[in-house]
Amino acid sequence: MTSDVRIESGPVGPVLHPPGGDETVILYVPGSQDGETGPARLAELTGSTVVCCRYRSRFPDALHDVQAGYRYCRRWDSVAVAGEGMGAGLAAALLVQLRDSGAELPGCAVLVSALLDLTMRARSLRLHVSGDSLVRITELRRRVADYAGGAMLTDPYLSPLYANLHGLTPVQLLVGGADPLLDDSLAFAARAARSGVLVDLRVWPEATSLDTAAATAMADFIVTNRVTRARSSRLMAG
């Protein structure tokens, strides 16, 4: 399905070009630095170029790298942001940083199985502590400790769940019902909605269901927001 997507090296990471792509781009912040299969599927479904942003393994260097990735993407007419796991946390932190600095926000953002609270206090982390989930939680705790260094874990650029969320772009959150990070998405969605942010929260009962449906849900959300913004721009211009 993704064989027609062309991949080339870019200054901030791999750049994926779908056949007949238009002047839109998705900045994709992966949870790990391995593979482009998911982003290639997203490029194909949306008809958008996808820039897979590489980032360093420590805060705040990683956020600076994602900021550089966003600046690179601004050469396209329309920008969306997507991320997974720790990459989704970085994508959310990017939104907060852009809002705080008065910079133009992307059209929308999609956060998949997002790590948004690096204090790791979420109740769902304690409920899902067997089998593969236990391995994932142990690995997450190790990565969080290495990533944060000596930074305060409630820093809003480190843990976006603690940020002021007013004025953010529309956000979609996708997560599995048995995901150890479920509560991060639920809490962020609730706080964002109370802050007047347009939120699309979707919870699948199983991780396999999420893996199967996520790309289509992401693409639908990104394309719908792109069309809505284009219509609004035409109405304002008229």
Secondary structure per residue as TSV (DSSP state, phi and psi in degrees):
chain	resnum	aa	ss	phi	psi
A	1	M	-	360.0	-29.8
A	2	T	-	-105.1	13.0
A	3	S	T	-67.5	-23.6
A	4	D	T	-87.1	-3.7
A	5	V	-	-80.5	125.8
A	6	R	E	-92.7	131.8
A	7	I	E	-114.2	130.3
A	8	E	E	-135.1	160.1
A	9	S	-	-76.2	142.6
A	10	G	-	-131.5	170.8
A	11	P	T	-66.6	-20.9
A	12	V	T	-117.2	1.2
A	13	G	S	145.7	-179.9
A	14	P	-	-58.9	142.0
A	15	V	E	-117.6	124.7
A	16	L	E	-108.3	122.5
A	17	H	E	-111.5	117.5
A	18	P	-	-79.0	159.8
A	19	P	T	-64.8	130.4
A	20	G	T	69.2	26.4
A	21	G	-	-62.4	150.2
A	22	D	-	-100.8	-163.7
A	23	E	S	-87.5	44.7
A	24	T	E	-125.9	155.6
A	25	V	E	-143.1	148.4
A	26	I	E	-118.0	121.5
A	27	L	E	-83.4	114.7
A	28	Y	E	-107.9	123.1
A	29	V	E	-109.6	102.2
A	30	P	-	-73.8	160.6
A	31	G	S	-76.5	-24.2
A	32	S	S	-135.8	177.7
A	33	Q	S	-99.1	19.9
A	34	D	-	-109.8	125.9
A	35	G	-	82.3	154.0
A	36	E	-	-128.0	19.4
A	37	T	H	-63.6	-49.2
A	38	G	H	-61.3	-50.0
A	39	P	H	-61.0	-33.8
A	40	A	H	-64.5	-40.7
A	41	R	H	-63.0	-40.3
A	42	L	H	-65.6	-40.3
A	43	A	H	-61.0	-42.1
A	44	E	H	-67.4	-42.5
A	45	L	H	-70.5	-33.1
A	46	T	H	-97.4	-16.8
A	47	G	T	70.3	19.7
A	48	S	-	-107.2	148.1
A	49	T	E	-66.0	139.7
A	50	V	E	-119.7	124.6
A	51	V	E	-102.7	114.7
A	52	C	E	-88.7	108.2
A	53	C	-	-82.4	121.5
A	54	R	-	-81.8	146.9
A	55	Y	-	-149.0	153.8
A	56	R	-	-73.1	169.5
A	57	S	S	-94.7	7.3
A	58	R	S	-127.3	149.8
A	59	F	T	-88.7	138.6
A	60	P	T	-93.2	6.8
A	61	D	H	-56.8	-39.8
A	62	A	H	-61.6	-42.0
A	63	L	H	-65.7	-38.3
A	64	H	H	-61.7	-38.5
A	65	D	H	-65.9	-40.1
A	66	V	H	-68.6	-36.5
A	67	Q	H	-60.6	-42.2
A	68	A	H	-63.9	-38.3
A	69	G	H	-62.1	-40.3
A	70	Y	H	-67.2	-40.9
A	71	R	H	-60.9	-39.6
A	72	Y	H	-62.3	-40.1
A	73	C	H	-70.8	-18.5
A	74	R	T	-65.6	-11.6
A	75	R	T	-69.4	-18.2
A	76	W	S	-84.3	160.4
A	77	D	S	-70.0	-35.3
A	78	S	E	-135.9	133.8
A	79	V	E	-125.1	133.8
A	80	A	E	-121.1	159.7
A	81	V	E	-125.1	138.1
A	82	A	E	-140.1	150.4
A	83	G	E	-156.3	162.9
A	84	E	E	-134.6	136.5
A	85	G	T	62.0	-127.7
A	86	M	H	-63.8	-31.1
A	87	G	H	-64.0	-33.9
A	88	A	H	-67.1	-37.9
A	89	G	H	-61.6	-39.9
A	90	L	H	-66.7	-38.4
A	91	A	H	-63.0	-41.3
A	92	A	H	-66.3	-40.7
A	93	A	H	-62.9	-35.8
A	94	L	H	-60.7	-44.1
A	95	L	H	-58.0	-45.1
A	96	V	H	-63.9	-43.9
A	97	Q	H	-64.5	-41.8
A	98	L	H	-64.1	-43.4
A	99	R	H	-61.2	-44.2
A	100	D	H	-64.2	-33.9
A	101	S	H	-88.4	-4.5
A	102	G	T	78.9	13.2
A	103	A	-	-78.6	162.4
A	104	E	-	-70.1	131.5
A	105	L	-	-84.0	156.4
A	106	P	-	-66.4	167.1
A	107	G	S	-64.2	-35.2
A	108	C	-	-165.4	172.4
A	109	A	E	-140.4	145.2
A	110	V	E	-124.2	127.8
A	111	L	E	-119.8	117.7
A	112	V	E	-109.4	123.3
A	113	S	S	45.8	55.0
A	114	A	-	-79.0	136.9
A	115	L	-	-93.8	103.4
A	116	L	-	-115.6	-7.8
A	117	D	-	-134.4	99.1
A	118	L	T	-79.4	0.2
A	119	T	T	-71.3	-17.2
A	120	M	-	58.8	38.6
A	121	R	-	-97.2	-2.0
A	122	A	-	-58.4	138.0
A	123	R	H	-62.1	-33.7
A	124	S	H	-64.3	-23.5
A	125	L	H	-68.0	-27.5
A	126	R	H	-89.6	-21.1
A	127	L	H	-81.3	-28.3
A	128	H	-	-112.7	79.5
A	129	V	-	-126.8	43.9
A	130	S	S	-140.3	156.0
A	131	G	H	57.6	-134.8
A	132	D	H	-62.0	-33.1
A	133	S	H	-63.3	-39.7
A	134	L	H	-63.1	-41.8
A	135	V	H	-62.2	-43.7
A	136	R	H	-64.7	-42.9
A	137	I	H	-64.1	-43.1
A	138	T	H	-60.5	-43.6
A	139	E	H	-66.3	-40.0
A	140	L	H	-61.7	-44.4
A	141	R	H	-61.6	-40.1
A	142	R	H	-64.8	-45.4
A	143	R	H	-65.1	-38.7
A	144	V	H	-63.4	-44.9
A	145	A	H	-61.8	-43.1
A	146	D	H	-67.5	-40.4
A	147	Y	H	-68.9	-44.7
A	148	A	H	-73.8	-30.5
A	149	G	T	61.3	-126.0
A	150	G	T	-100.8	10.6
A	151	A	S	-70.6	151.3
A	152	M	-	-67.8	126.8
A	153	L	T	-69.0	-15.9
A	154	T	T	-94.0	5.4
A	155	D	-	-55.4	125.4
A	156	P	T	-62.8	-22.9
A	157	Y	T	-82.0	-13.4
A	158	L	T	-98.6	-42.8
A	159	S	-	-123.4	89.4
A	160	P	G	-59.5	-16.8
A	161	L	G	-60.9	-25.1
A	162	Y	G	-94.0	5.0
A	163	A	S	-83.2	159.7
A	164	N	-	-71.6	121.8
A	165	L	-	-101.4	5.1
A	166	H	T	-62.6	141.0
A	167	G	T	80.6	9.3
A	168	L	-	-78.4	161.1
A	169	T	-	-70.5	161.5
A	170	P	-	-53.4	137.8
A	171	V	E	-127.6	133.6
A	172	Q	E	-109.2	133.9
A	173	L	E	-120.2	124.6
A	174	L	E	-118.4	131.2
A	175	V	E	-158.9	155.9
A	176	G	E	-90.8	149.1
A	177	G	T	-66.2	-23.7
A	178	A	T	-103.7	13.7
A	179	D	-	-73.2	132.1
A	180	P	T	-57.5	-23.1
A	181	L	T	-97.4	14.6
A	182	L	H	-53.4	-47.2
A	183	D	H	-64.5	-28.8
A	184	D	H	-60.1	-46.7
A	185	S	H	-67.3	-42.6
A	186	L	H	-62.5	-45.1
A	187	A	H	-67.8	-41.2
A	188	F	H	-65.3	-43.0
A	189	A	H	-60.7	-43.0
A	190	A	H	-65.0	-45.5
A	191	R	H	-66.4	-40.7
A	192	A	H	-65.3	-42.8
A	193	A	H	-62.7	-41.4
A	194	R	H	-65.1	-22.8
A	195	S	T	-90.3	6.0
A	196	G	T	86.4	13.6
A	197	V	-	-86.9	138.5
A	198	L	-	-71.0	120.2
A	199	V	E	-124.3	133.9
A	200	D	E	-119.3	102.9
A	201	L	E	-104.6	127.4
A	202	R	E	-131.3	128.0
A	203	V	E	-120.6	122.3
A	204	W	E	-98.4	147.6
A	205	P	S	-66.8	-28.8
A	206	E	S	-135.3	154.3
A	207	A	H	-62.6	-35.5
A	208	T	H	-65.3	-34.9
A	209	S	H	-65.5	-41.4
A	210	L	H	-63.2	-46.1
A	211	D	H	-58.7	-37.9
A	212	T	H	-74.0	-40.0
A	213	A	H	-97.6	-15.0
A	214	A	H	-60.2	-46.3
A	215	A	H	-60.9	-42.2
A	216	T	H	-66.5	-42.6
A	217	A	H	-63.3	-42.9
A	218	M	H	-60.7	-47.6
A	219	A	H	-62.1	-44.1
A	220	D	H	-60.1	-44.1
A	221	F	H	-64.6	-46.0
A	222	I	H	-64.8	-46.0
A	223	V	H	-66.3	-41.9
A	224	T	H	-60.8	-44.2
A	225	N	H	-67.2	-35.1
A	226	R	H	-63.7	-44.7
A	227	V	H	-64.9	-42.6
A	228	T	H	-62.0	-43.7
A	229	R	H	-65.6	-38.4
A	230	A	H	-64.4	-41.4
A	231	R	H	-64.5	-42.4
A	232	S	H	-62.0	-40.3
A	233	S	H	-63.7	-40.6
A	234	R	H	-66.6	-39.6
A	235	L	H	-64.9	-40.4
A	236	M	H	-67.7	-38.6
A	237	A	H	-67.6	-32.9
A	238	G	-	-77.6	360.0
